């Protein structure tokens, strides 16, 4: 049993788990910002274009009756096809994905700016060519192993 808890402790203390937990918490907080952005800025702008005040009231009552709002239909227990809620969910998703894309793009740009451009460092040669037989030999060799000539 101690081995099990030891493995669990090691798993929890790894950086990836902590990073994931922080990401989930920040994602939850970020969701509130995006929801507010969608509900208070984007949806009203879209409603100007579509002449529709709220997508949440777009529905089809499956009982054949007509209701002014989704709340009225649900109040009487009518089965409804809520395609407006689906449209709103798609808009929320697209805006969230776009904002995350912009954040990741900005973070990657900042990372690239922060990285120092590493200049290619030329390594010192480790071999040289024997002037007599033209074979490759160690740089510090005083005699060629192939032709046994003395080299400088």
C-alpha positions in Angstrom: 0.0 0.0 0.0 2.9 2.4 0.7 4.3 1.7 -2.7 0.9 2.7 -4.3 0.8 6.0 -2.3 4.5 6.6 -3.1 3.7 6.3 -6.8 0.7 8.6 -6.4 2.8 11.2 -4.6 5.4 11.0 -7.4 2.7 11.4 -10.0 1.1 14.4 -8.3 4.4 16.2 -7.7 5.4 16.0 -11.4 5.4 19.4 -13.1 3.0 18.3 -15.9 0.2 17.6 -13.4 0.6 20.9 -11.7 0.8 22.7 -15.0 -2.5 21.0 -16.1 -4.2 22.0 -12.9 -3.2 25.6 -13.3 -4.3 25.5 -16.9 -7.7 24.1 -15.9 -8.2 26.8 -13.2 -7.1 29.6 -15.6 -9.3 28.1 -18.3 -12.3 28.3 -16.0 -11.6 31.9 -15.2 -11.0 32.7 -18.8 -14.4 31.1 -19.7 -16.1 33.8 -17.7 -14.4 36.6 -19.6 -15.2 35.0 -23.0 -18.8 34.4 -21.9 -19.1 38.0 -21.0 -17.5 39.1 -24.3 -20.0 37.0 -26.3 -23.1 37.9 -24.3 -22.5 41.6 -24.0 -20.5 42.6 -27.1 -20.5 40.0 -29.9 -24.2 38.8 -29.7 -25.6 42.3 -29.7 -23.5 43.2 -32.8 -24.6 40.0 -34.5 -28.2 40.7 -33.6 -27.9 44.1 -35.4 -27.0 42.3 -38.5 -29.5 39.5 -38.3 -32.3 41.6 -36.7 -32.6 38.9 -34.1 -32.4 40.0 -30.5 -31.5 36.7 -28.9 -30.4 33.4 -30.4 -31.7 31.6 -27.3 -35.3 32.2 -28.4 -34.9 30.5 -31.7 -36.7 27.2 -31.4 -39.3 25.0 -32.9 -42.1 23.7 -30.8 -42.7 20.1 -31.6 -46.3 20.1 -30.3 -47.5 22.2 -33.2 -48.3 25.3 -31.1 -46.5 28.7 -31.3 -44.9 30.3 -28.3 -43.4 33.7 -28.0 -40.3 32.6 -26.1 -38.5 29.4 -25.2 -39.3 29.9 -21.6 -43.1 29.9 -22.3 -42.8 26.7 -24.3 -40.8 25.0 -21.5 -43.3 26.3 -18.9 -46.2 24.4 -20.5 -44.0 21.4 -21.0 -43.8 21.5 -24.8 -41.0 19.5 -26.5 -38.8 22.0 -28.4 -36.0 21.8 -30.8 -33.6 24.5 -29.5 -31.5 25.4 -32.5 -30.9 28.9 -31.2 -29.0 27.5 -28.2 -26.9 25.5 -30.5 -26.1 28.5 -32.6 -25.1 30.4 -29.5 -22.9 27.5 -28.4 -21.1 27.5 -31.8 -20.5 31.2 -31.6 -19.2 30.9 -28.1 -16.8 28.1 -29.2 -15.5 30.0 -32.2 -14.9 33.1 -30.2 -13.1 31.1 -27.5 -11.0 29.3 -30.0 -10.1 32.6 -31.8 -9.1 34.3 -28.5 -7.0 31.3 -27.4 -5.4 31.3 -30.9 -4.5 35.0 -30.4 -3.1 34.4 -26.9 -1.0 31.4 -28.0 0.3 33.4 -31.1 1.2 36.3 -28.9 3.0 34.1 -26.3 4.9 32.3 -29.0 6.0 35.7 -30.5 7.2 36.9 -27.0 9.1 33.6 -26.6 10.8 34.0 -29.9 11.8 37.6 -29.1 13.2 36.5 -25.7 15.3 33.7 -27.1 18.8 34.7 -28.0 19.8 33.8 -31.5 22.5 31.3 -31.0 25.3 31.8 -33.5 26.7 28.7 -35.0 30.0 28.1 -33.2 32.5 26.4 -35.5 34.1 23.5 -33.8 37.9 23.2 -34.1 38.8 20.5 -36.6 39.7 17.1 -35.2 41.4 15.8 -38.4 43.8 16.8 -41.1 44.9 15.5 -44.4 48.2 13.8 -44.8 50.2 15.8 -47.4 51.7 12.6 -48.9 48.9 10.1 -49.2 46.0 12.5 -48.8 44.2 10.3 -46.2 42.5 11.8 -43.2 44.4 11.5 -40.0 44.0 12.8 -36.4 44.9 16.5 -36.0 47.6 15.8 -33.4 49.3 12.9 -35.3 53.0 13.2 -36.1 53.1 10.2 -38.4 50.5 9.1 -40.9 49.1 5.6 -40.0 48.6 4.8 -43.6 51.8 5.8 -45.3 54.0 6.2 -42.2 55.3 9.6 -43.4 56.1 12.2 -40.8 53.7 15.0 -40.8 53.8 18.4 -39.1 
